[in-house]
Amino acid sequence: MLGHIAWIRPELFRCERMAGVSVPAMITYVGLLTQVDGSGYVKDRAAVFNAVLWPGRGHTVEEMEEELEQLTTAGLLCRFGALRGYLHIVDHAVQRRGHRHASRKLPSCPTHHRALTLPRQPAGSQRP
């Protein structure tokens, strides 16, 4: 699992859904932004996330699972597939607005795959 640079939008700190999760869950979310592919998808492996995002900090896999569940319950993540084999950042397309989207190698989420596509804007209009 190779990480990449992820830009964090200021709106993240004003997000009502984010306000409902613990500070460690928020840090995990920000860390996940560095681990997902260009479309916001990654294989759901809590032990690997824990090792990559919380190395040497005494953070347990059980704590990681709890944080992933908080983020899922808040609607920030979606865990899907057989035995929850994958996860994606629900609003990743909005967060990545203005960035080039990479092709996805993982399966699409059956619940949110349409929500990940930004609507086309008429010529000359600007996004909010």
HUJO-V223450 format. One record per helix or strand of 2 or more residues. SS is the DSSP state (alpha for helix, beta for strand). FROM is the first residue (numbers start at 1). LEN is the number of residues. If there is no record, write none. Layout:
ss:from:len
SS:FROM:LEN
SS:FROM:LEN
This chain:
ss:from:len
alpha:10:5
alpha:16:4
alpha:23:11
beta:41:3
alpha:46:8
alpha:61:13
beta:77:4
beta:86:4
alpha:92:4
